[in-house]
Amino acid sequence: MRTRYAIRQLVEKALDIKKLTPEIENEINSELTAMGHISDVDYEALELLMAEMDAGRIQLVPSLGLGY
């Protein structure tokens, strides 16, 4: 995915579909591993994702098979 703020873009996908799929989660983890650090923008996006999950507005689901 190698774009600026790739994690934020992945979080936006999860927010759009209101689901965190294993594919999105794996992409986020891959980006974190590859970058070795996290930008403030990406960190804030992850905080938002976690808050939305805690509030029950985003669900962790099995694969949707949509290529996300």
Z-matrix of the N, CA and C atoms (Angstrom, degrees):
N
C 1 1.460
C 2 1.519 1 110.05
N 3 1.231 2 123.28 1 -31.78
C 4 1.446 3 131.34 2 169.68
C 5 1.529 4 116.73 3 21.50
N 6 1.276 5 120.49 4 48.56
C 7 1.455 6 122.42 5 173.72
C 8 1.518 7 107.99 6 -118.73
N 9 1.283 8 115.70 7 162.92
C 10 1.456 9 119.32 8 178.28
C 11 1.525 10 109.15 9 -62.87
N 12 1.304 11 115.69 10 131.60
C 13 1.463 12 122.52 11 -179.79
C 14 1.526 13 111.86 12 60.54
N 15 1.316 14 115.78 13 43.08
C 16 1.463 15 121.16 14 -179.37
C 17 1.523 16 111.43 15 -60.16
N 18 1.321 17 116.79 16 -37.12
C 19 1.465 18 119.74 17 -179.24
C 20 1.523 19 109.72 18 -65.41
N 21 1.315 20 116.79 19 -41.54
C 22 1.467 21 119.59 20 177.67
C 23 1.526 22 110.63 21 -59.48
N 24 1.317 23 116.76 22 -40.81
C 25 1.460 24 120.12 23 179.05
C 26 1.529 25 111.39 24 -64.81
N 27 1.317 26 116.77 25 -38.04
C 28 1.466 27 120.05 26 176.86
C 29 1.529 28 110.99 27 -66.79
N 30 1.323 29 116.11 28 -40.56
C 31 1.467 30 119.91 29 177.21
C 32 1.523 31 109.75 30 -62.90
N 33 1.325 32 117.75 31 -39.74
C 34 1.466 33 120.96 32 177.64
C 35 1.526 34 110.74 33 -59.60
N 36 1.334 35 117.62 34 -39.91
C 37 1.466 36 120.45 35 176.41
C 38 1.522 37 110.58 36 -59.73
N 39 1.337 38 115.95 37 -46.50
C 40 1.468 39 120.20 38 -179.84
C 41 1.526 40 110.72 39 -62.05
N 42 1.320 41 116.75 40 -41.08
C 43 1.465 42 120.17 41 179.55
C 44 1.525 43 111.01 42 -67.05
N 45 1.318 44 116.78 43 -38.04
C 46 1.462 45 120.89 44 179.99
C 47 1.526 46 111.96 45 -63.35
N 48 1.325 47 116.43 46 -43.77
C 49 1.471 48 119.26 47 -177.94
C 50 1.531 49 112.29 48 -93.12
N 51 1.346 50 115.53 49 -2.32
C 52 1.464 51 122.80 50 178.70
C 53 1.524 52 112.46 51 58.46
N 54 1.350 53 114.60 52 31.24
C 55 1.454 54 120.94 53 179.46
C 56 1.521 55 109.59 54 -146.87
N 57 1.321 56 115.53 55 143.61
C 58 1.455 57 120.65 56 171.49
C 59 1.521 58 106.43 57 -106.99
N 60 1.306 59 115.64 58 106.77
C 61 1.462 60 121.31 59 -179.39
C 62 1.525 61 109.42 60 -87.64
N 63 1.319 62 116.94 61 160.33
C 64 1.470 63 119.40 62 175.62
C 65 1.530 64 111.51 63 -59.34
N 66 1.324 65 117.60 64 -33.03
C 67 1.463 66 120.61 65 179.10
C 68 1.527 67 111.22 66 -64.30
N 69 1.324 68 116.88 67 -45.39
C 70 1.468 69 120.44 68 178.53
C 71 1.522 70 109.62 69 -65.06
N 72 1.323 71 116.59 70 -44.35
C 73 1.459 72 120.71 71 179.85
C 74 1.535 73 110.88 72 -60.86
N 75 1.317 74 117.68 73 -42.87
C 76 1.463 75 121.51 74 178.95
C 77 1.528 76 111.68 75 -64.98
N 78 1.331 77 116.59 76 -39.30
C 79 1.469 78 120.21 77 177.47
C 80 1.530 79 110.68 78 -63.73
N 81 1.336 80 116.72 79 -42.39
C 82 1.470 81 120.63 80 177.54
C 83 1.517 82 109.64 81 -60.49
N 84 1.329 83 117.24 82 -47.87
C 85 1.463 84 120.70 83 179.75
C 86 1.524 85 111.70 84 -61.96
N 87 1.325 86 117.29 85 -39.26
C 88 1.469 87 120.77 86 178.32
C 89 1.523 88 111.19 87 -63.44
N 90 1.322 89 116.05 88 -42.43
C 91 1.464 90 120.26 89 178.88
C 92 1.530 91 110.64 90 -63.75
N 93 1.327 92 116.80 91 -43.85
C 94 1.463 93 120.19 92 179.37
C 95 1.521 94 110.76 93 -61.39
N 96 1.324 95 116.56 94 -42.97
C 97 1.462 96 121.29 95 -179.72
C 98 1.528 97 110.89 96 -65.77
N 99 1.309 98 116.87 97 -44.65
C 100 1.462 99 121.07 98 -177.19
C 101 1.527 100 112.09 99 -67.54
N 102 1.334 101 116.41 100 -39.71
C 103 1.461 102 120.12 101 -176.34
C 104 1.519 103 112.03 102 -76.45
N 105 1.318 104 117.01 103 -36.23
C 106 1.454 105 120.28 104 -177.92
C 107 1.521 106 113.56 105 76.62
N 108 1.301 107 117.32 106 -2.60
C 109 1.467 108 122.93 107 176.93
C 110 1.526 109 107.37 108 -155.51
N 111 1.313 110 115.42 109 174.00
C 112 1.462 111 119.01 110 179.76
C 113 1.529 112 108.86 111 -135.13
N 114 1.313 113 115.36 112 135.27
C 115 1.463 114 119.93 113 178.66
C 116 1.522 115 109.43 114 -74.35
N 117 1.314 116 115.83 115 162.38
C 118 1.469 117 120.46 116 177.45
C 119 1.527 118 110.52 117 -60.76
N 120 1.317 119 117.12 118 -39.07
C 121 1.464 120 121.79 119 -178.99
C 122 1.531 121 110.22 120 -63.83
N 123 1.335 122 116.28 121 -46.70
C 124 1.463 123 119.92 122 179.15
C 125 1.519 124 111.31 123 -65.91
N 126 1.331 125 117.04 124 -38.83
C 127 1.457 126 120.61 125 178.92
C 128 1.527 127 110.77 126 -61.62
N 129 1.320 128 116.28 127 -45.14
C 130 1.466 129 120.24 128 178.74
C 131 1.525 130 111.05 129 -63.01
N 132 1.334 131 116.91 130 -37.06
C 133 1.465 132 120.19 131 177.70
C 134 1.528 133 110.54 132 -63.94
N 135 1.327 134 116.66 133 -42.82
C 136 1.467 135 119.51 134 178.20
C 137 1.525 136 111.67 135 -65.19
N 138 1.328 137 116.61 136 -38.21
C 139 1.469 138 119.73 137 175.76
C 140 1.531 139 110.54 138 -60.70
N 141 1.321 140 117.24 139 -43.17
C 142 1.467 141 121.66 140 178.50
C 143 1.524 142 110.40 141 -62.48
N 144 1.329 143 116.73 142 -44.85
C 145 1.463 144 120.66 143 179.05
C 146 1.522 145 110.68 144 -59.03
N 147 1.314 146 117.16 145 -45.95
C 148 1.467 147 120.31 146 179.93
C 149 1.531 148 111.15 147 -64.48
N 150 1.328 149 117.72 148 -39.72
C 151 1.463 150 120.94 149 178.24
C 152 1.526 151 110.79 150 -63.94
N 153 1.321 152 116.49 151 -41.36
C 154 1.461 153 120.60 152 178.72
C 155 1.532 154 110.98 153 -65.87
N 156 1.322 155 116.45 154 -37.79
C 157 1.468 156 120.09 155 177.42
C 158 1.526 157 110.10 156 -67.29
N 159 1.333 158 116.80 157 -43.99
C 160 1.465 159 120.74 158 178.48
C 161 1.525 160 111.48 159 -60.40
N 162 1.330 161 116.59 160 -34.64
C 163 1.464 162 121.47 161 -179.62
C 164 1.531 163 111.97 162 -80.91
N 165 1.333 164 117.08 163 -6.41
C 166 1.458 165 120.17 164 178.73
C 167 1.518 166 114.84 165 83.61
N 168 1.330 167 116.93 166 11.05
C 169 1.463 168 119.89 167 -179.22
C 170 1.530 169 112.89 168 -89.31
N 171 1.338 170 116.39 169 -15.50
C 172 1.463 171 122.82 170 175.84
C 173 1.521 172 106.81 171 -125.40
N 174 1.328 173 116.46 172 130.97
C 175 1.455 174 120.81 173 -179.30
C 176 1.518 175 110.74 174 -109.33
N 177 1.339 176 115.62 175 141.77
C 178 1.452 177 121.42 176 171.10
C 179 1.519 178 106.47 177 -82.69
N 180 1.321 179 116.79 178 121.22
C 181 1.465 180 120.43 179 -173.51
C 182 1.535 181 109.97 180 -128.32
N 183 1.329 182 116.32 181 161.26
C 184 1.469 183 119.41 182 171.59
C 185 1.518 184 109.85 183 -68.40
N 186 1.275 185 116.87 184 169.49
C 187 1.462 186 122.80 185 -177.19
C 188 1.526 187 112.23 186 -51.12
N 189 1.328 188 115.30 187 137.04
C 190 1.465 189 120.91 188 175.73
C 191 1.516 190 111.10 189 -93.26
N 192 1.341 191 116.48 190 -12.36
C 193 1.449 192 120.31 191 -178.61
C 194 1.527 193 113.28 192 68.75
N 195 1.319 194 116.79 193 25.50
C 196 1.465 195 120.73 194 -177.70
C 197 1.516 196 112.32 195 -100.35
N 198 1.315 197 117.36 196 2.23
C 199 1.455 198 119.15 197 -179.47
C 200 1.511 199 114.49 198 79.99
N 201 1.293 200 117.50 199 14.03
C 202 1.467 201 119.60 200 176.42
C 203 1.497 202 107.03 201 -80.25
